[in-house]
Amino acid sequence: MSGLQRQFFNREGLLAIYDEELAAVAGGPRVLNVVGVGGIGKSRLLQQLRARTPDTCRTARLDLQLPALRQQEDALAVLRTEYGAQGVKFDRFDIAYAVLWQRVHPQLQMDRRNTPFAEESEVLSKILDDAMGLPVFGTAAGLVRLTKRSISNRQRRQRIEADQTLQELDGLTNAELGHAVTYLFAEELRESARDRPYVLFVDAYEAMVPTPLPGGRSFASDAWVRDLLGQLHGGLTVLASREPLPWAAYDPEWARVIRRAPLGGLPMDARLDLLAQAGIVEIPRQRSIAEASAGVPFYLHLAVDTHVQNGGPVEDAGTSEEIVQRFLQHVAPDEVRILELLSIARTFDLDVFRAVGRTFDLPTNLLTWESLTAYSFAYPLSQGWYRLHQLMIAALQRHLSEAVNRQVHAVLRQHWEGLADRVGTGTEEAGVARSSPLREAVYHGVHAGDLAPEEILGHADRALGMSGRQAVDGMVKDLRDHLARPAGTARERSRHEGIRNAADCLEAEARLELGDAAGATALTPVRDAPVRSLVAARLALAGANARRIAGESTLAAQIFERVWEGHEGEARAFAGFCLADIRMWQGDFAAAFGLAERVEGICAAGQGVIRGDLKRLMHLGHRFLMDFASAEALLSQAEAEYRAAGTVIGLANVRTNRAELLVFTDPEAAVAEAAAALEIQRDLGAQHEIGKAYTAMAVAQTRLGRLDRAEQSFRNANTALDLAGYRSGRARADMFRAFMHLRRGERARAGELLLHAAREFEACEVYPSLILAIHRAAERTGLDDPELTAMADRARPAVRPLGDPEAVRRRTEDVLSMFVEVNE
């Protein structure tokens, strides 16, 4: 590190505080919270503190700017690898993590290629070496048994065998297992600290909770971080954040654990040193600039730019604003104008520069471009993009009138929309990048005041077609930020209301894709308002679908019908599909198929996704009527429609449905298909689809006699379905889980689950055909119950199948024979 770097990042007071905290490490957790504004040097300070840490301490770093490391499992894996390389033994954690990994990937065998830490972990590598050629399934009990012959050290082996947490892992839910894995990680570190303390550096905490979410949903995403740090006894955590940690609101004990260390501007000596090494040597000017900068590196660099641009002395400046103004005095007027206009753009490249310059008759030549992008406040990004420093943006925008501001936003909206039209098709990985122009178009259109709510939804739909869920989430954030500004006039309040409805609609639809029915319900209160507009209709449909998932089928059907009858725009076809969907789940297959055909007839040329949805709906109807050949044909037609429309979500749901269908026709293939569906649905974050895929895997494993694996898959299914609030989906999984218990001879448990599933179906007013199937299964196995018989009698009149009812009955008997034996 150069002398300038040492001076620039040397914060003596913080170094002293760190030394104090490090010396005071004892039994309980300690957190040193380094707080400072963006760009003040927190990340660099953490690097300096880590380099300062004596070799007698182990250190590791967790950079939350990396999206993967905001996930508990990935973060623990990184920390385990770093500390493990420094001699920490993670025997118990490695076993628990392997169990968690197997829960999430039940379709995979444990081996050196698949299992995390197989090479780094002594205990896992020896278990897998000793078990070569044998199927290893990751139950905690099984792994602990294998350690008896794999670990020669008696003390380590006994510690593993006697560990109470390991003994309880197999009985935990996935959420509880996650807590247990975190506990064992902290426990292993705590024991290692007896010989050698440890320090954990956590950077960019604000990336975990960038802004509070609407409706008060905030800070839930960092719960696992608090859980981990609260258990790190015998070590020190240094955590950098822009705002002080608010954790005392959750537990007053955090106030005793956390020590706040504000990171202010550079000390005066460092400011003077930086200016001197940049060529500003006159003592009075150094002092004037150093004081005006308030120690913020941005202003010091700006002063250096001014010196270089001017080719000599810099005029005195009394405040940070004056530094900016002094700099602008030495920039050509045309360049100042273009900088002011570019400050409206969040990012810009040569094309944006030229689009703005041409509109306002400013120079757009390459020489001007290179001059502007040479300044230090123009931060280079990837692939020729730039952004201006936030302090320069604030200073430049003060000079723009409201009229000019709106015009620039309008120009930028047009530019981004044109770019979105020009981008070609690309790989799925390129999807977010291809859709980002649409997010920028919405941002600038809203600020220009010329973007209607319906156009917002249109841009979001296009982004989703490009696999741009991240872009749509960004649109919602931008809309929320815009709505946070006060609306003065009646016209502005009216526009805010339209934008708010569009934001609520997009967020509710996103939550439905993730299976978050409760979150979608909170955003969509039931109203009697007209549904003539597209935004109102889609908002109502999102609310109805949320209530359908939660089991409020009658209310959902009423809303679907209201939109089907009262809306004449493009949302009508989707309303008709939803109405047909719920009628089918309520047992009226004939009416559902008839309505589906009507809806298909009114679909416009660009509504390929809905046509795919209708084919998939009819596929599901035939599957529930046990007509698997017809179901397969319709599923293939749905896949073709989705592929032509380019919808990733539709194609992902086809993978789930195909796994569910293969359960009955080829269970071995169903396991592989469910695994493929899980990989896709996890990327999308769709909890309800994850639950359905795990259910299909579990049912196939039951048919194949792999009952231990099936039990784990059912647990995973239940966790996902409960997270989604998907009552009927959970009941369907419980029905099939009853068949697994029958195969194990656990008749009492099977009878309880069959009765529970039937009760749930009746409460949700869905699946009367499955209630009849449950009743028949109970009859065949001698588990019939008067309550179950009464539910079957109530369900029978609601079922209106397609074709010959006797043929449906025979097919149902054949399917039941796959799972249950006739009671002799």
Disulfide bonds with the S-S distance in Angstrom:
none
